[in-house]
Amino acid sequence: MSMEERAVPPRVVAAERVASAAGFKKSCIPEVGRLLKLAAAAKPDGVVAESGTGSGVGTAWLHSGLGAGARLITVERDEELARRAAGIFADDNRVSVLTGDWQLLEQHAPFDVFFCDGGGKRDDPQRVVEQLAPGGLLILDDFTPSPHWPPRFEGQVDELRMFYLTHADLDATEVLTTPVSSVVVGARRL
C-alpha cells in the first residue's frame, strides 16, 4: 500500500470538498493531518483546540483521532467558512466551531493539544504557549525547512521559529513534513 492509498477519514474528504467549493486554498496537507490525528489520539480525554478552522480539513484530521471523552474547539474568522465547517461536525457534540478572533479560544483553555494555524501563531506567540496545559502539545505548520542554526527564512534568522524552538516552557523540535515544509511541535513542560 502506497502513501497515496492510505485511508483518508470521510470528514476530511467532506472538508476538502467544502474548500474546493469555497475556493479555499490553504487547507492542511495530509502529512500534517496525520500528525494532528496522532496528537489528538495521544490525549483521549483532552481538550483539543485549533486556531484557523478554514474549511475544516485540519479540524477533520484532529477529529479522526478524538477520544470519546475529548472535546475539540476550533475558531475561524471567516463566517461563511466557519458555517460550512460547522456543518461537517453538526452531528458530533464534542466539536464546537466558533466564529471570530482566535482569542475566543481562551475561555476553553488550557489545551492538551493546540494546532495553532491561524491567529496567535505570529501576532501573540507568548499567549499561544500560555494556552497549553502542562504536557500539552503545540503544533505549528507552514514552516520552510532550514539546514542552518539558527533557522533562516528568506536569508534572515526566523525569529518566530526561534521563539518556539527555544522557549523556556516548551520542549520543541522541528519535523519535516515534505521536502519543502516543516512543523514545529512542542510539549509544555510540567
N, C-alpha and C positions, 0 to 999 in steps of 0.2 A: 504494500500500500504506500503510495507516494504522499508527500506533504499535502498536495492539492486535493487528494481523495479523503483526507481526514474529515470526519463529520463536522459540519458547521451547525450549531444549535438553530432550531427553527426561528426563534425570536431574532437572532442575528440576521437571518435571511430576510425576515419581515422588516427589520430596521434598515437594512441595505436597500430594500425596495422604497421605503419612505425617503431615504437620502436621494436616491435616483430621481424620484418624482419631484422632490423639492429642489433639485439641482444643488444639493449639499455635497461638497467635495472634500470635507475634512474628517471623514469617518475614521475610526480606529482600524488599523490594519490587523489581519488575523494573527500575526506574530505577537502583537501587543495584547490582542484579545485573549489568546491562550494564557498569557501571563496574568491577566485580570481574573480569568476563571480560577486559576491556581490560587491567587491571593484570597479571593472570596472563599474558596473551599477550605483554606487554611484557618479561617475564622468562622466556624459553622454556626456560632451563636452571636456573631459580631454585628456591629453597626458599620455598614459599608456606605461610603459617600463618593459622589462624583461631581466635580465642577466642570460644566460644559457637556450637557447631555447630547447636543446636536440632534441627530435623528434617532438616537438611542442604540447605536451599534455597540459602543463600549458598555453601555448600560446592560445590553442583552448578554454580552460576554460575562460581565460581573454576575448577572442573574443566573447564568448557566452553572456557576459554582456556588450559588447561595444556599446556605444550610436552612433547614426547616425553621430554626429559631432565629435566623438572621433578619436584619432589616436593611433595605437599600434606599438611600435618599439621593436624588440627583437634581441638579438645578441647571436651567437653561434660560438665557436672556431673551432669545427669540420666541415670542409667544406661539407662533404657528408651529415651529419645530417642537416646542415643548408639548403642545396639544397633540401633535401627531405621535410623538414618542410615548406620551401617556397612554394612548390607545393600545399600544403594543403590550402594555403591562396592566391593563384595566382589570383583568381577572385575577390579579395577584396582590392581595392586601399587604404583602411585605414590602412592596415597592411604592415610593412616593416620588412623583415628578413635580418639582417646584418650578415656577416661572419667576425669573428675576435675577438679581445680583447674587454672586457666589456667597456673599455674607449671610444669606438666608440659611445656609447650611449650619451656621454656628450654633443655633439653638438645638441641634441634634447631636452635637459633638459631646464627648470625644469619639473619634473614629478608630475602628480596628483595621480598616482598610480605607485609604483615601486616594482615589485616582483623580489627581488634580490636573485637568486637561484644559480648563478654561480660566475664569477669574481666579486671582490669588497667586497662581504659579509665578508670574512675573511682577505683579504690582504689590504683593504683600507676602513675600516668601516666609517671613518670620511667623506671621499669623497662620500660614498653612501648617507649619511644623507644630504650632501650639494646638491645632485641632486634633492631633493624634493622641490616642490613648497610649499608655505605656505598652510597648511591644507592638504598637500599631504600625502597619505597613503603608508607606507612601510610594506612589507610582507616578512618575512624571515622564511623558513620552515626547517625541518630536525633537530629540537632540541629534546633532550631527557628530558622528564619532570623530575623535581626535587622538592621534598617536602621542601627543605631547602631554607633559605635565608641567605647569597647569594646562588643562584642556583649552584649546583655542577654537574660536569660531570666526570665520572671515578675517583671519590674521590677528585678532585680538584675544586676550585672555577672556574666556567665557565666565564672567563674574557670577552669573546666575547658577550655572552648573557648579562652580566652585563653592557657592553658598551652601548648596545642599550636600555636596560630597564631603565638605569639611565641617559641617555643623556639629557643634558640641553635643547636641541632644540626639543625633542620629548616627547609626551605623549604616553607611550608604555605599553603594557601588554603582557602576555604570555597566549595563548589559547590552550587548549588540543584539538588535532585533532583525536587522537586514544589513547587508554590507554598507548601506548609506544612512542607517538610522539606529538610534540607541535610546534606551530608557535609563533613568536614574531610579533606583529602588533603594528605599531606606526603611529602617526599623527604628522606632523611637526607643531610646534607652530607658530602662526601668528606673 
